Amino acid sequence: MIDVIKRNNIRIFGEGSQPLIFAHGFGCDQNVWRHLVNSFQSQYKIILFDYVGAGKSDLSAYDSKKYASLDGYAQDVIDICEVLDLKDVVFVGHSVSCMVGVRAAILNPSYFSKLVFVTPSPCYINDGEYIGGLEETDLLDLLAVMDNNYLGWSGMIAPMVMANAERPELAEELNDNFCATDPGIAKEFARVTFLSDSREDLQKLTIPSFTLQCSDDILAPVTVGYYIQQNVLDNSLAILNATGHCPHLSAPEETISVIRSFLDAA
């Protein structure tokens, strides 16, 4: 019997009854949500967790075969809902976790009431009229650099992903998160993250959803937000003034405000 709570380092707190799950993105852990949880814990039951390989998760639970696709991570989200007996879940995902949430909600929609996507992308690679943000050759070059020099890669990519150059502490935190992640697992998760194509999944989603896209994001441009809005049933879109790929860290007040408006209206 798998100890899901230990495997994913689950933490539960808050004064409300409706579950609100925060799911971190690639190279991070649950700590990235610290600015947001304080604003929602009086109304919701907060669930934080780490994907296997991140934070204080159980590294021995990592299985390269299972986690070779987003479905492995989506199954972990479903496991969390099942072991905690959750219903009516609000799922807030960042980056790759948005598509993990989509797949989880397709696999078992009964657990979820709403999905919130923070800087999502169903496909990071440009493909004809679809502008995902990156050319395939450039992405493969980045992955090759990661394979050869993970620490060097993290130091190079963190400032690009975070943006907000006038606040270097933000990029330093992201770089620290990358460096704290098991490099072997991170390399495999990076390929799953950046080479997956979830565009066909979008039209299968039946749960109401909300997309937050930053005004300038090297990984997930505004065009991706419009694409999701056009291809997902019952999806609304907010374009933030925030820049970079991590508004929950760089612009938490704006991020909290727009998420709260969506949840209150719903």
Secondary structure, DSSP 8 states (H G I E B T S, - for coil): ---HHHHTT-EEE-S-SSEEEEE--TT--GGGGHHHHHHHTTTSEEEE---TTSTTS-GGG--TTGGGSHHHHHHHHHHHHHHTT--SEEEEEETHHHHHHHHHHHH-GGGEEEEEEES--S--B-BTTB--SB-HHHHHHHHHHHHH-HHHHHHHHHHHHH--TT-HHHHHHHHHHHHHS-HHHHHHHHHHHHH---HHHHTT--S-EEEEEEEE-SSS-HHHHHHHHHHSTTEEEEEEEEESS-HHHH-HHHHHHHHHHHHHH-
